[in-house]
């Protein structure tokens, strides 16, 4: 249906921009989908998508939705749902999950933002980087009226000192917002996806990348991870988490998302990313489902420059858009855009700046009524071509609500003010976006049930995920794969140290014996470059008896015959403990491949090892 609608939107984008306020305001009065109803809607939707989106060439056997049966051969993986599976999950009790803003929330927020002077109204939509001391950032929040602050690793001291520093800074941001006369929380965001995109490490509970949840294949576990991680962020004063990714990765040709994706099965990605988002919301932090309309099948990096998505409309519906549709149907309150050019809809502008994509595809065709947050506007795909001022006006005109990290925040505010005064935008349009932002922040900040917010208080959840996500592709299932002592090579220096510590906790000798090679896989830190300091990639793999991929698993496609090959999708302490438990035969490898690896199909696991 959206194919024809998108073409019409492209042709009428300019006139549509002046009509969006009325249409979106009307949509904002629809009831929110929450709690048990949300998860029920998700289950119904993904049952249909599982059939429509099953990978070609992988027919499902009787009794299985995706080639992963309810019981498995051998000693591992018994009863664990996996990629593409439609096993039922236990939803939270009604009223315990978070919710999206309803019509009363939006109306109240609209009344409040209508009182803002134009300059302050425009600034409310802009969320710059902290970029310096927390004191200075708080002063800008108060004096300019920015909507919030985007916090990054470099804004905080290293190690455990990051926790009190973040708590103090975020409290200052809240006080500055109140001091500026605003009665709502600031948009204080952090990229805390888990795995390579983790801005605050220990003492917060550390979680692996989303692909680990793809290997575990359990939406209820995904929800528990969202609650756990979200609660600890709320304890530090964060109001927004830039997660989860709903991108469907297409494999080794995906340079940007990789292990940040739950996998390559659209239905499984939809179930897991939606459950994770609802868990964050339940904890009291606003999640942002990203990167719409899907970055996992794009072979260029928008941090660097223009990236184009040339897939057909049929492919987009079946693959990239399916997880976002699942999240929208379940009531996820916020979506982050990607700066990719979606040629099937708009051959010129990136999605973030395209009325055809945001107002047409996302809002009209997929029915999204919530908050649209741009990806960082300082990224090359936008900043190099459009500049901070023009990009801000185009993004709001296209349907975006929150302008994240413009290259020049003050220029973005000035451009919005000028565009409103000359009639390019209307004040009503700015109020509409500000109201969505305020309502989403208020509702997310009032979770229905209290959570333990102490840093590091969810080690049990991290251990559950680690135990459920180790995948074994070769070697005897359930058998001991190492001797009484091991020698570890490869990976990064901190990987080897963490593996050594886990091995010693399990009673293994270290320094000689079975050769265990760790594959780094080129873990990607979005916006911070590739790889990690001190990594030596696949070095030391030759002659290994055990090969372990810590990031994306594609390096396991080759290697010496006879070696046991495993994937962990992470490098947390809990992950290494779970890995050692498998290597010593104390636990089965319960995970299944969420992506294809060489000849190993999606859903492969220990029952197929030889």
C-alpha positions in Angstrom: 0.0 0.0 0.0 2.7 2.5 0.9 4.4 2.1 -2.5 1.7 4.2 -4.2 1.4 6.5 -1.2 5.1 7.2 -1.1 5.1 8.2 -4.8 2.3 10.7 -4.1 4.1 12.0 -1.0 7.2 12.6 -3.1 5.3 14.7 -5.6 3.4 16.6 -3.0 6.1 17.0 -0.3 6.1 20.8 -0.2 2.4 21.3 0.1 2.1 18.4 2.6 4.5 20.1 4.9 2.0 22.8 5.6 -0.8 20.3 6.4 1.1 18.0 8.8 0.2 19.9 11.9 -3.5 19.2 11.7 -3.2 15.7 10.5 -0.6 14.7 13.1 -2.5 16.4 15.9 -5.5 14.3 15.0 -3.5 11.1 15.0 -2.1 12.0 18.4 -5.5 11.5 19.9 -5.6 7.7 19.2 -5.4 5.6 22.4 -1.9 4.3 23.3 -1.2 0.6 23.1 0.3 -0.5 26.4 1.3 -3.3 28.7 -0.3 -6.7 28.0 -2.2 -5.4 25.0 1.1 -4.2 23.4 2.8 -7.5 23.8 -0.3 -9.3 22.6 -0.4 -7.1 19.5 3.3 -7.9 19.0 2.8 -11.6 19.2 -0.1 -11.5 16.6 1.9 -9.3 14.3 5.1 -11.3 14.4 3.3 -14.6 13.8 2.2 -13.2 10.5 5.6 -11.7 9.7 7.4 -14.9 10.5 5.6 -16.7 7.7 6.0 -13.7 5.3 9.6 -13.1 6.0 11.1 -16.6 6.5 14.6 -16.7 4.8 14.6 -18.3 1.4 16.0 -21.7 1.2 15.4 -22.5 4.9 12.0 -24.2 5.0 10.7 -24.8 8.5 10.2 -28.4 9.5 6.9 -29.4 11.1 6.3 -27.9 14.5 8.9 -25.1 14.0 8.4 -21.6 12.7 12.0 -21.1 11.5 13.8 -24.3 11.5 14.4 -24.2 15.2 12.4 -26.9 16.8 11.1 -26.8 20.4 13.5 -29.6 21.3 17.0 -30.2 20.0 19.3 -33.1 19.4 22.3 -33.7 21.5 22.8 -32.2 24.9 22.5 -28.5 24.2 19.8 -25.9 23.4 16.8 -27.9 24.6 13.7 -25.9 24.4 15.3 -22.5 23.7 13.4 -20.5 21.1 15.7 -19.0 18.5 15.9 -16.7 15.4 12.5 -16.7 13.7 10.8 -18.8 16.4 7.3 -18.0 17.5 7.4 -19.6 20.9 5.1 -17.8 23.3 6.5 -15.6 26.0 5.2 -14.5 29.3 4.3 -10.9 29.2 4.4 -8.6 32.2 1.3 -8.3 34.3 -1.1 -5.6 33.0 -0.1 -2.2 34.1 3.6 -3.0 34.8 4.9 -2.1 31.4 5.5 1.5 30.4 3.2 3.3 28.0 3.2 5.7 25.1 1.7 9.2 25.6 -2.1 9.4 25.3 -4.3 12.3 24.1 -4.5 13.9 27.6 -0.7 13.8 27.9 -0.2 15.4 24.5 -2.9 18.1 25.2 -1.2 19.0 28.5 2.2 19.2 26.9 0.8 21.4 24.1 -0.6 23.9 26.6 2.7 24.1 28.3 4.9 24.5 25.2 2.5 27.1 23.8 3.7 29.5 26.6 7.3 29.4 25.3 8.6 32.4 23.4 9.6 31.5 19.8 13.3 31.4 20.4 12.8 29.1 23.4 10.3 26.9 21.5 12.9 26.4 18.7 15.6 25.6 21.2 13.5 23.0 22.9 13.7 20.9 19.8 17.5 20.9 19.8 19.6 18.5 21.8 23.4 19.3 21.5 26.4 17.3 22.6 27.6 18.0 26.1 30.8 19.2 24.5 32.7 20.4 27.5 32.0 20.6 31.2 28.7 19.6 32.6 28.6 23.0 34.3 28.8 24.8 30.9 26.2 22.4 29.3 23.8 23.1 32.2 24.3 26.8 31.7 23.4 26.5 28.0 20.3 24.5 28.9 19.2 27.3 31.2 20.2 30.3 29.1 19.5 29.1 25.6 16.6 26.7 26.4 17.9 23.6 24.6 15.8 20.5 25.0 18.5 18.4 26.6 22.1 17.1 26.4 23.6 14.1 24.5 26.2 12.5 26.8 29.2 10.5 25.5 32.0 8.5 27.0 34.4 11.4 26.6 32.2 13.6 28.7 32.8 11.4 31.8 35.9 10.3 33.7 37.1 6.8 33.1 36.2 3.8 35.3 34.0 3.8 38.3 34.2 7.6 38.6 31.9 7.9 35.7 28.9 6.9 37.8 29.0 9.8 40.4 30.1 12.2 37.6 27.1 11.2 35.5 24.7 11.4 38.4 25.9 14.9 39.4 25.9 16.2 35.8 22.4 14.9 35.1 21.1 16.4 38.3 22.6 19.7 37.2 20.8 19.4 33.8 17.5 18.8 35.5 18.0 21.8 37.8 18.9 24.0 34.8 15.8 22.9 33.0 13.6 23.8 36.0 15.4 27.1 36.5 14.5 28.0 32.9 10.8 27.8 33.8 10.1 24.4 32.3 8.1 21.8 34.2 9.3 18.7 32.3 12.4 16.6 32.3 15.4 17.4 30.1 16.2 15.0 27.2 19.4 13.6 28.6 20.4 10.8 26.4 23.2 8.2 26.2 24.0 5.5 23.7 24.0 2.4 25.9 23.1 -0.4 23.5 25.4 -2.9 25.0 28.4 -4.5 23.4 30.6 -2.1 21.3 28.2 0.8 21.8 28.5 1.2 25.6 29.3 4.6 27.0 29.4 3.7 30.7 31.0 0.4 31.7 31.4 -1.1 35.2 30.2 -0.6 37.8 27.0 -0.6 35.7 25.9 -4.1 34.7 27.6 -4.8 31.4 25.5 -6.4 28.6 26.7 -7.8 25.3 25.6 -6.6 21.9 22.0 -7.1 20.7 23.1 -10.0 18.5 23.6 -12.0 21.7 19.8 -11.6 22.3 19.3 -12.7 18.7 21.3 -15.9 19.5 19.2 -16.4 22.7 16.0 -15.8 20.8 13.9 -15.0 23.9 11.8 -11.8 23.9 11.1 -12.1 27.6 14.8 -12.2 28.3 15.2 -9.1 26.0 12.5 -7.3 28.0 14.4 -8.2 31.2 17.6 -6.8 29.8 15.8 -3.6 28.9 14.4 -3.3 32.4 17.8 -4.0 34.0 19.9 -1.7 31.8 17.2 1.0 31.8 16.8 1.0 35.6 20.5 1.6 36.1 20.5 4.4 33.6 17.5 6.0 35.4 19.4 5.7 38.6 22.1 8.0 37.1 19.5 10.5 35.9 19.4 9.7 32.2 15.9 10.1 30.7 16.6 8.7 27.2 18.5 5.7 25.9 19.5 5.7 22.2 18.5 2.1 21.8 17.6 -0.4 20.7 18.6 -1.1 17.1 15.8 -2.5 15.0 18.1 -2.9 12.0 18.2 -6.1 10.1 21.7 -6.9 9.2 22.5 -8.5 5.8 25.8 -10.0 6.9 29.5 -9.2 6.3 28.7 -6.4 3.8 27.1 -4.4 6.7 29.9 -2.0 7.9 27.9 0.0 10.4 25.5 -2.1 12.4 26.9 -5.6 12.5 26.7 -7.1 16.0 24.4 -4.2 17.0 21.6 -6.0 15.2 19.6 -8.9 16.6 20.2 -10.7 13.4 19.0 -11.2 9.8 15.5 -12.5 10.4 13.1 -9.5 10.3 10.5 -11.2 12.4 13.0 -12.1 15.2 14.6 -8.7 15.0 11.1 -7.1 15.4 10.2 -9.3 18.4 13.5 -8.8 20.2 14.0 -5.1 19.6 10.4 -4.3 20.6 10.6 -6.4 23.8 13.9 -4.6 24.7 12.3 -1.2 24.0 9.3 -2.0 26.2 11.7 -3.1 28.9 13.5 0.2 28.8 10.1 2.0 29.0 9.0 -0.2 31.9 12.2 0.9 33.8 11.4 4.6 33.3 13.7 5.6 30.5 12.5 6.6 27.0 13.8 4.2 24.3 14.4 5.2 20.6 13.9 2.4 18.1 16.6 3.0 15.5 17.7 3.5 12.7 14.6 4.0 10.6 14.0 2.9 7.8 16.8 0.4 8.5 20.6 0.7 8.3 21.6 -3.0 8.4 21.4 -3.6 4.7 23.3 -0.4 3.7 26.9 -0.9 2.7 28.1 2.7 3.4 28.5 4.5 6.8 26.4 7.7 7.2 28.9 8.9 9.8 31.3 9.5 6.9 29.1 10.6 4.0 26.1 9.8 1.8 24.6 6.3 1.9 22.0 5.0 -0.4 19.5 2.2 0.0 18.5 1.0 -3.4 16.3 -2.0 -2.4 12.9 -2.4 -3.9 9.8 -1.5 -2.1 8.9 -5.1 -1.8 12.2 -5.9 -0.2 12.0 -3.0 2.2 8.5 -4.1 3.4 9.7 -7.7 3.9 13.0 -7.0 5.5 14.0 -3.5 6.7 10.6 -2.1 7.7 9.2 -5.2 9.4 10.8 -4.7 12.8 9.8 -1.0 12.9 6.2 -2.0 12.1 6.3 -4.5 14.9 7.5 -1.8 17.3 5.0 0.7 16.2 2.1 -1.8 16.6 3.3 -2.5 20.1 3.3 1.1 21.1 7.0 2.0 21.2 7.0 5.7 21.8 10.0 7.0 19.8 11.9 6.2 16.6 15.3 7.5 15.5 15.9 8.2 11.8 18.9 7.2 9.7 20.5 9.6 7.2 20.2 7.1 4.3 18.7 8.0 0.9 15.8 5.6 0.4 15.7 5.7 -3.4 12.4 3.8 -3.6 10.7 6.7 -1.8 12.9 9.8 -2.3 15.9 9.7 -4.5 17.4 13.0 -3.3 17.1 13.7 0.4 18.2 11.4 3.2 15.4 9.9 5.2 15.9 12.4 8.1 15.2 15.3 5.8 12.5 13.7 3.6 8.8 14.4 4.0 8.1 11.4 1.8 9.9 9.1 4.2 9.0 10.6 7.6 5.5 12.1 7.0 4.6 9.7 4.3 6.1 6.3 5.0 6.6 6.5 8.8 3.6 8.4 9.9 1.0 7.9 7.2 1.7 4.4 6.0 3.1 2.7 9.1 0.8 4.7 11.4 3.5 6.0 13.8 2.1 8.7 16.1 5.1 9.1 18.5 8.3 11.1 18.8 10.7 11.2 15.8 14.3 11.8 16.8 17.0 12.4 14.2 20.3 10.6 14.3 23.1 13.0 15.0 22.9 15.9 12.5 26.6 16.4 12.7 27.2 13.2 10.8 28.7 13.5 7.4 25.6 12.3 5.4 23.8 15.5 6.6 26.4 18.1 7.7 28.5 17.9 4.6 25.7 18.6 2.2 23.1 20.6 4.1 24.8 22.4 7.0 23.4 22.9 10.5 20.9 25.6 9.7 19.3 24.2 6.5 19.3 20.6 7.9 17.4 21.8 11.0 14.6 23.4 8.9 14.4 20.5 6.5 14.2 17.9 9.3 11.3 19.6 11.1 9.6 20.3 7.8 9.9 16.6 7.0 8.4 15.5 10.2 11.2 15.2 12.7 10.6 16.3 16.3 14.0 16.2 18.1 17.1 17.6 16.4 19.9 15.6 17.8 23.4 17.0 17.9 23.4 19.6 15.1 26.9 20.6 13.9 26.1 24.1 15.2 23.3 24.1 17.7 22.9 27.8 17.9 22.7 28.1 14.1 20.0 25.4 14.1 17.9 27.3 16.6 18.4 30.6 14.7 17.4 28.8 11.4 14.2 27.5 13.0 13.2 30.9 14.3 13.9 32.5 10.9 12.0 29.8 9.0 9.0 30.3 11.3 9.1 34.1 10.9 9.3 33.8 7.1 6.5 31.2 6.8 8.6 28.2 5.8 7.6 26.6 9.0 4.7 27.5 11.4 4.8 28.0 15.1 2.1 25.3 15.3 4.5 22.9 13.7 7.2 23.6 16.3 4.7 23.3 19.1 3.5 20.0 17.8 7.1 18.6 18.0 7.8 20.2 21.3 4.6 18.7 22.7 5.5 15.2 21.5 8.9 15.6 23.1 7.5 16.8 26.5 4.8 14.2 26.6 7.1 11.4 25.9 9.6 12.5 28.5 6.9 12.9 31.2 5.3 9.6 30.6 8.5 7.6 30.4 9.7 9.2 33.7 6.7 7.7 35.5 7.1 3.9 35.4 4.3 1.8 36.8 6.5 -0.3 39.0 9.8 0.6 40.9 13.0 -1.1 39.8 16.4 -1.7 41.5 18.4 1.2 40.1 21.8 0.5 41.9 24.8 0.3 39.6 25.6 -3.3 38.9 22.5 -4.7 40.5 21.5 -6.9 37.6 24.3 -9.3 37.3 21.8 -12.2 37.3 20.2 -10.9 34.1 23.6 -10.5 32.5 24.4 -14.1 33.4 21.1 -15.4 32.1 21.7 -13.7 28.7 25.3 -15.0 28.6 24.3 -18.5 29.3 21.6 -18.5 26.6 23.6 -16.9 23.8 26.8 -18.9 23.3 26.6 -20.6 19.9 28.7 -23.7 19.1 29.2 -24.5 15.4 31.7 -27.4 15.6 33.0 -29.8 18.2 31.1 -32.4 20.2 28.0 -30.9 21.8 28.1 -31.0 25.6 31.5 -32.5 25.7 34.6 -30.9 27.4 36.4 -29.0 24.7 39.6 -28.1 26.6 42.0 -29.9 28.8 43.0 -28.9 32.4 44.9 -25.9 31.1 44.5 -23.4 28.3 46.6 -21.0 26.3 44.8 -18.0 24.9 45.8 -15.8 21.9 44.1 -13.2 19.7 41.5 -10.6 20.5 42.4 -7.5 22.5 44.6 -7.4 25.5 41.6 -6.9 27.7 39.8 -9.8 26.1 42.7 -12.1 26.9 42.8 -10.8 30.5 39.0 -11.3 30.9 39.2 -14.9 29.5 42.1 -15.7 31.7 40.2 -14.5 34.8 37.2 -16.6 33.8 39.3 -19.6 33.2 41.0 -19.3 36.6 37.6 -18.9 38.3 36.7 -22.2 36.7 39.8 -23.9 38.0 41.7 -24.0 34.7 45.4 -23.5 34.4 46.5 -20.8 32.1 49.6 -20.5 29.9 49.8 -23.9 28.3 47.5 -26.6 27.1 44.6 -26.3 24.7 45.1 -23.3 22.4 42.0 -21.0 22.5 42.1 -18.3 19.8 39.8 -15.2 20.2 38.6 -13.4 17.1 38.0 -9.7 17.7 35.9 -9.2 14.5 36.5 -5.5 14.3 33.9 -4.3 16.8 32.5 -1.0 15.8 31.9 1.9 18.0 29.5 4.2 16.2 30.9 7.6 15.7 34.2 6.7 17.4 35.9 4.7 14.6 36.5 1.0 14.2 38.1 -1.5 16.3 39.5 -1.2 19.8 42.8 -0.2 21.3 45.3 -3.0 21.6 43.4 -5.4 19.4 45.3 -7.9 17.2 42.2 -9.2 15.4 42.6 -12.8 14.3 46.2 -13.1 15.2 47.3 -16.3 16.8 44.5 -18.4 15.3 46.8 -21.0 13.5 46.7 -24.4 15.2 44.0 -23.5 17.7 41.9 -26.2 19.2 39.1 -23.7 20.0 38.2 -20.6 18.0 35.9 -18.0 19.6 34.3 -15.1 17.8 33.6 -12.3 20.3 31.9 -9.9 17.9 30.3 -10.8 14.6 30.6 -14.5 13.9 31.6 -14.4 10.3 35.2 -15.3 10.9 34.1 -18.8 12.0 33.3 -19.7 8.4 36.9 -20.8 7.9 39.6 -22.1 10.1 41.4 -25.4 10.7 39.4 -28.6 10.5 38.8 -30.2 13.8 38.8 -27.0 15.8 35.7 -26.3 18.0 34.2 -23.0 16.8 32.0 -20.8 19.1 30.5 -17.4 19.0 29.6 -15.2 22.1 28.6 -11.8 20.5 30.1 -10.0 23.5 33.1 -9.7 25.8 31.6 -9.0 29.2 32.7 -10.9 32.4 29.4 -12.8 32.3 30.0 -13.8 28.7 33.5 -15.1 29.4 32.2 -17.1 32.4 29.5 -18.6 30.2 32.0 -19.4 27.5 34.3 -21.2 29.9 31.4 -23.2 31.2 30.7 -24.5 27.7 34.4 -25.2 27.1 34.7 -27.3 30.3 31.5 -29.2 29.5 29.7 -27.8 32.6 26.9 -26.1 30.4 25.6 -26.6 26.9 25.9 -24.0 24.2 22.3 -23.0 24.0 22.4 -20.2 21.4 21.6 -20.4 17.7 23.1 -18.4 14.9 21.0 -15.2 14.3 22.8 -14.8 11.0 24.2 -17.2 8.4 27.9 -18.0 8.7 29.4 -19.5 5.6 27.6 -22.8 5.0 25.9 -22.6 8.4 22.3 -21.4 8.0 20.4 -19.0 10.2 19.3 -20.9 13.3 22.3 -23.3 13.3 23.5 -24.4 16.7 24.9 -27.1 18.8 22.6 -29.8 17.5 24.3 -29.4 14.1 27.9 -29.5 15.4 30.1 -32.4 14.4 
